[in-house]
């Protein structure tokens, strides 16, 4: 039967600005690394992982409340990608900025942030999770500022990133960075940068590419036009239909279902209940809500109706991260020698992210490997649920072993 496939690409960018120039030719930083099939954490790393996942929800809350017109009614973000990008830049900034990032992620220290980031980098792309997922990092710096050996070592050991000098005033720099981003998102994001400021000091980039197949198949013959009641107006969508045994949960303000992928990733869809708007739910949904939707569930026979949708978004999220406590005006870059600014306002960090996500039916899968999901259980559901996504909803892709939120967004208007 036809399989619904999830495709996504995410780029997180951290750019630090000051007065600078340079003329060293650009080389593309690309570091290959080995993945691992286990996710074993120390006690402090486990606590940091909880904090990292909580950061993802807080980030989503702030983005949903933003009045930035570039975000729009439909948007998607990658908390995992942004957390890796923010963690990289923490290694290059002063103690105040470093601590603000450590506090935001509810971690004990930067060492825990770095060691946890390394384990996430190595585990999420491993074939044991079955979905196709790739993570890549790169650091580009002005040739006016020399990276310390310690900074280079941290980027290589924890983030598998090279550190390369570039003349940011050259048009060639934009081309090279866009080419690197395009290659590491399998072409889904072709243009991460329109331009680069001449006074850029560092650009830290994380890319994340994800592709997964549902373990429960939608029959394309059942897909038909149906009305979606958007926040602006009603519109026709291609609505997919299927009857599945799925995990269902509800609270006072929302109801949810888990739609599993093959392997260790799944999608959780939240739909506001009557009396709760999508704006209110997006601004308040928490890590506790996600844990409840993932763990406090009951097996139900779900008559699922879900629209095919595609969302491309991108924005500067510096203000959102500032509201969460990140100091975006560091006094100096500890990872670089010979640079100390007496005026904190003279340099600023910008955090940006671009995403592309879509759901579609792609044809026949000849041999699907089934995971240990509820379709294979001998338990029989005792409840039948009609779960029709014909009005605004929240969706997230989550790894069940780490709790990492690979992607999260809201769909409110076709």
N, C-alpha and C positions, 0 to 999 in steps of 0.2 A: 504494500500500500504506500501511498504518498506519505512522506515524512516531513513534518514541520521542522525547519532548521532555524537556529538563532545565530545571527552574524553580528559581530560588534567589533569596533575598533575605538580605542581611546588614547588620547595624547594628553599628558599633563606637562606643563611647562613652568619652570621657575626661572625668572630672569632678574638679575640684580644690576641696577643701573648706577653709574657714577660718571666721572669724567675720564675718558680713556680712548685710546686708539691703538692700532697695531697693524702689522703687515705680514705676519707669518701665514703661509698658505694653509688652507683647510685640508684636513684629512678626516675621513669618517671613522669615528670611534665605534668599533663593533667587537664585543667580547663574547665568545661562545663559552657556555658553561654547562656542567652536568646537573641534571635534575635528580631528585631523590624521591623514593616512594613512601617515605614516612614523614610525619610532622610531630617530632618529639620536642617538647618544650620544658625548660626549667620552670620552677615555681614563679620566678620573677618574669620570665618570658610569657608564661601563661596569663599572668596578670596584665602584662603589656598588650597581649593579643586581645583581651577583653576591651582594653582601652582603645586600641586601634579600631575595633569594630564599632565601638560607641562613637568614635570620631566620625566615622562614615555617616551615621545617622544624623549627628549634629550638623555636619556639612550639608547634607540633603535638606534639613530643616531651614538652614540659612539661605540656601539657593532658592527654595520655594517661596521665601518671603521677599526676595529681592525684587526691586522695581527696574532692574536692568532690562531694557527692551530686547537685548540680544538673547536673553534666556527664553522668552516666549511662553506660550501656553503649554506646549510639549517640550520637555527637555529630558536629557539623560546625563548622568555623571558617573564617573568611576571612582568610588571612594578608595579602592585598592590602589589605583594608579596615582591618585593625588597624594595618598599617604606616603607612597614611595618617593614621590618627587619632593614633598615637604621634608621628608627625612634626609634626603640627600643634601638639600640646601642647609639643613641644621648643622651639618658637619663643616660648613664653610663660613658660618657667621659667628658673631661675638656671643659671649656667655648669656647675655640677656635674651637674645633672639633664640638661641639654642634652648634655653630653659622654657621659653614660652611655647615652643613646639613640643618639648617633652611633656609639659603640663597639659597641653591640649590633647595629647594622645594618652594622658593618664598613665604615663610610664614613670619608672623610678629614675632613669638616667638615659643618656644618649647611647651608652653601650648596649642596653637592652633593646632600644629602638633599632640599632644597627644589626644586632644578632638576629632579632625577630624578622627584620626585613630580608635578611639573607635566606632564612628558612622559608619565608613566603615565596621569594624568588625561585627557590629550588623545588618547592613542593607543588605549587599550583600548576605549573606546566607539565608535570610528570604524567606519563601515559596511564598511570594507575587511575587518574581522574577521568580518563577516556575522552572528554571534550578536548577539542583543539584549543590550546591557550598558550600564547607566547608573551613573554615580558622582556623588555629591553630597556637599558638605560644608557644615556650618554651625557657627558659634561663638556661644554665648550667654553673657553675663557678667552678674554682679551690678552693679547701678547704683551700688553703693558704690565701685566700682573703675573707673577711667577707662582704657580701652585707649590705648596710645600710637599715634601716627600710623604709626610703623614696623611695629608689629604688625598694624594694619589693612591696611597696604600689602602685607605678606608674605602675609596670608591671602587677599587679593584676587588678587594677582599669581601666586602659586604654587598655591593650593588653590581658587581661584574661590569663595571663601566670604565672605559678609558677616559683620559682627560686631555683635551686637545686644544691648542692655541689657534685663534682665528682673528682676522681683521673684520670686525663687525661693521665697519663702514663700507666694505666692499659688497656690491650686489651678488658676487659669487657666494658669499656666506649664506644668504637666504636660500639660494638654489641648493647648496650642499645640505643644509639642515632640513629643507623640505624633502629632498631626495632620501635622506636617512629615515625620516618619519614615514614617508610613503612605503619604503621597502619593509619597514618593521610593522606596518599595519596591513600588509598584503594589498596595498593600493586603495584601501577604503577611505583613507584620509590623504588627499593629494596635496593639500596646501595648508600646513600648520602655521606658517608665517607669511604675512603680507610684506612686512619690512622688519628690520632690526634697528634699534637706536644706536647711534655712533658711540654713546657713552655706556654701552652694555659692558659689564664686567664678566658675568657668568650666565650661561644658559644651561639649566639642568632639565633633561627631558626623560620622561618615562613613557613608553608606549606599551599598550596592552591590546592583544588581538584575541578574540574568542569566537569559536564556532561550536555549536552543540546540536545534537539531534535529540528530539523528544524520545523518551522510551515508550510513550503512548502515541500512537499514530493518528493523525487526522486524515479522514478520507476526503480528497479534493472534490469528489462528486457531491459532497454535502455542503460545500462552501457556496454561499449565495449572498446576494445583496440584502442588506438590512440597515435600518436606521440606527445611527449612533447619536445620542443626545449630548452634543458638545456644550462647552461653557459659553460659546458664542452663538452657535446655531446647530440645528440638526443637519446631518449629512449621511449620505449612503457610504457604507463600507463593505468590504468583502469579509463576511463573517463566517468563520470556521466553526464546525459543530462536531462534537464527539461525546460519547458516553464512557466514562472511565471510573475506576475505583481510585479515588484520590484522598489525600489527607485534608480535612476541613477544620477550620477554627473560626470562632467569632468572639467579639467583645461587644461592649456597649456601643462602640462607634464604628466598627468595621467587621467585615467577614473576609475570610481568605481561603485560598486553596494552594496546595503545593503541586506544581506541574514538573515532574522529574525529567531530567535529561538522562541519557545513558551515562552511568558512572556516578561521580560524587558531587555533581552540581545539580541544582534545581532552580526553578523560578517560583517565587512566591508572589501571588497577585492579591492585592488588598483593594476591596471595594467599599467606599463609605456607605454606612447605613443611612436610612432616611433621617433627616435632621442634622446630618454632618456633611459639610461641603468638602470638596476635594482640597480647597485651599486650607481649610482648618486641619484636615487630616495630614496633609503634607507638612504643615508647620509644626505638628505635634507628635507625629509617629516617632517612636523611640526604639532603642535597642531591645527593651523589654517586650515591646510589641512583636518585634521580629522573632525573638526567642519563643514567645508564646505561640506564634503562628507556625514555628518550626517544630516545637516540642509538645505543646499541649493540644494535640489534635485528635480527631476521631476519623476512622475510616468511613467514607461515605461513597455512595453511588452518585457521581456528579454528572449532570447533564450540562456540559461545558460549551458555552458559545464565546468565542474569542475573535476579535478582529485581527486581520493582518495589518501590521502597522510598520511605519518607518519613521525614525526620528534622527535628524542631524542637528547638532547644536554646538555652540562654542561661545565662550565668554571669558572675560577677565574676572576671576573670583577673588581678587585681592581684598576687596572690601568685606566679603563674606568671611574670609579667614581672619581679617583684622577684628571683626566683631566676635570671633571665637577666641581671640586673645593672642594671635600671632603678632610679634613685633616686626613690622615690615620696614623699619628704618634702623638697621644695625649700625653701630659705631665703627666696626671694622670687620674684616674677614680673617678669621683665625687661620683658615687654610691657606692663606696667601701671605707671602712675605712682602714687606715694604709698603703696605697699604694700611694707613690708619687715618680716618677722617675725623677732624675735630668737630665737625658739624653733622650730627646724625641725619638731619634732613637732606643732606647732600647726596644720599644714596637711598635707593628704595628697592624692595623686592616686589616683583609682580608675579602672581600665580594665575596661570591660564589653563584651560582645558578645552579640547575639542573631542566630540564623540560622534560616532555613526553607528546606529543600531537598527536592525530590521528583522521582521518575522516574515517568512514566506514558505511556500510549499515548493520543493525542488525535485520531486520525482520519486522513483522507486529505490529502495534500499534492498539489495539482494540478500544480505546476511547481516542482520542486526544482532549485536551481542547484548543480551538482556542483563540488567543489573538486578540486585536484590531489592526490588521495589514492590509496592503494594499490588501490582498487577500479578505478582507471583505468589502472593500469600494465600494460605488456605482459609484465613478468616473471612467471614462474609460481612459486608457492610450492613448496618441496621437502619441507615437513614438515606433517603434520596434527596439530593439538593439540585435545584435549578440555579446555575451560576452563569448569568448572562452579562457579559461585559459590554453593555450597550450604552454606558455612561462613563464619565471619567474614573480612572483607576490608577493605582500605583503598582509598579512592577519592580522586582529586583532579582538579580542572579546571584546566588549564594553558594559557596562551597560548604558542604555539610561537615567536613572534617576540621576545617579551620574557622568556620563562621565568617570568612572573608566575603565582603560584598563586592563582587566583581563589577557590577553595574547596577544602577538604580535610577528610576525615572518616573515621570508621570505622563500619561496620555490623556489629554482632555479635549482635543479638537482635531478631527480629520482634516 
